[in-house]
């Protein structure tokens, strides 16, 4: 009995370290790799699509988001600034840098969330590892992130309500 209990404790720590490793690799990949693609965002029965291009070079990060449906809009981010262009409303705004969506502090997050590996899946023709970010209280949303097994980039993200139902999705 004592041996079995010790194995569960070791397995629990290993599992927590495994999920943290996946999340740390994701954070690094999102900031350090160059990538390009189209993503869709589903919320409140409304779907938006955006083209994303992220480049990393000697000058740092550069990112461009272009809306593919609805009102024309574009966001360009580099290491120093964020520029938003909305031609339909004839407006341009320039601001300071935005923190990348997936640049999270795992130590701080672990105060409010549990992390868990949920298994494997397939998204957009790629093998994925599924990670759950589960709130410790009922006041926060939870997340399910599908990470590419080779590049560690997020392929799909579900934001979940307190009942575990998706309230928004990005893929």
Secondary structure, 3 states (H helix, E strand, C coil): CHHHHHHHHHHHHHHHHHHHHHHHHHHHHHHHCCEEEEEEEEECCEEEEEEEEEEEECCEEEEEEEECCCCCCEEEEECCCEEEEEHHHCEEEEECCCCCCCCCCHHHHHHHEEEEEEEEEEECCEEEEEEEEEECCCCCCEEEEEEECCCCCEEEEEEECCCCCEEEEEC
